Amino acid sequence: MIRFAHVTKEYPRVGIALNDISFHLARGEFLFLTGPSGSGKSTVLRLVYADDLPTHGDVAVTGISTRTLRRGDIPALRRKLGIVFQDYRLLEDRSAEANIAFAMEVTGAPRATIAPKVSRLLTQVGLVSKATSLPQELSGGEQQRVAIARALVNDPVVLIADEPTGNLDDRATRGIFQLLREINASGTAVVMATHNLELIRRSEYRTIELNHGQVVFDSLDQPVTPEPSNTEALS
Amino acid sequence: MRLALREALAAFHRAPLLSILGITTIAFSLFAFGLFSLVALNLRNALREVEDRVEIRAFVAEGTSVEAIAAAMGDIGGFPEVARVVYVTQDDALSRAKQDLEEFRDVLENAFLPASLEIRLKEGFRDPVTVQAVSERVGVYPFIDDVRYGEEWVEKLHRVRTVAAVVGTVLGLAFAAVAIIIIGATIRMAVLARSREITIMRLVGATDGFVRLPFLIEGFAKGVLGGLLALLLTWLANRTIDQYFIRTAFFDRELALAGILGGALIGLLGSAFAVGRHLRRV
């Protein structure tokens, strides 16, 4: 589904963000990406949705190397993915349902399919009663649910969540995590970048820990170069 | 297309102040250009009027037969540069002089003025070199005593015309460039104000063309509205000058339409450039 092969990402003024990392995400898998701030989690995600290209190595998503994509091919790749951010990235002047419908409209979905799908997604994320509410009328957890519903409009094969619970309290965090589990259970692979070790500890999902742009722990394999402080926290 | 139109209209609705600012900026930039164009147009008209008076006068020797004059007129009228040849008899010359020089009527009473051929040139052939060349060709007829065309005056007029054309082109381009830069900056502001929307569209898999289209429609619409407003302002300014100061001409329908289309084109290109630049970054 997603394959990183000896990927290095270097930014001109910042330096090395990722240093020779390799991993593979299987279809339908749930993966936690964790590590301290600046460890390279968001860079990994950006390379997945082709917002950036690796300096060395190769990133393949659904079998296609992002290096081989022309700019015009990127939208097609992103329609296979759902992307969720810590700051929700909703359009403030549109209702919850309009935000979700917008994602379908801009990808050219037939008009007749939009309303039923939006309704189904609102039901799935538990926000039917808030369909016409504007983002500022919703709590953080509810806004993130709208963002998740929007990410699901194209029936993605992978849902990418960059710190989706970073702005939420414990209760909302649990709710969002449960929603992501349900989405995963229905067959969608999920890659979730998070600082929340409690969530990781309480789940059985695979975890990759990054530090200084390197994979220092992968629960699927033996630790690569375990760093006592972080791996202890995870074990 | 339907969604793009809806989004473009919604942009006016969501940020009315920014839209008004954009349209007003386009309007005033085009208004400044319009005023300059109006000055250039009237200056060109004035010069053309003066130029219309450029003529060659070939004085005919006394006693020349009517047949010889008629044959020469046929020849000269066939020159590609010549618009019209008129034979002015001695009597016609005298009566014209009396009419033009009313205060010297007494002196002219018993005067003798020679007959002449009055030669008008076509537009585009009134420069000093052409006028002189035609004069020399007319002067070869044996019955032509003298040929005059106000050499110094024609040269001065040509110089004024050349300077006006160069200054007009340079200033016109400068005005147009300033208008394009200001309009481009305004449109860029509108694009930046919607950068979040663009980012979201890109993340959910909208193509560049799809993202671009509403902005192009918006830029085009703003350009047309700004162009119309500029035309109205220019018309009001022209009307005021025409009524209270000097007679002036206004743009004809084609020029007015060209102005509006120019505004639309600037709006369209400004949007394409601004959104294209933004898309390369997101």
Interface residues (C-beta under 8 A of the other chain):
Chain A: Y49 R71 G72 P75 A76 L77 R78 R79 I83 R89 L91 D93 F102 A103 E105 V106 T107 G108 R150 A151 V153 N154
Chain B: L3 R14 R196 E197 T199 I200 M201 R202 L203 V204 G205 A206 T207 D208 F210 V211
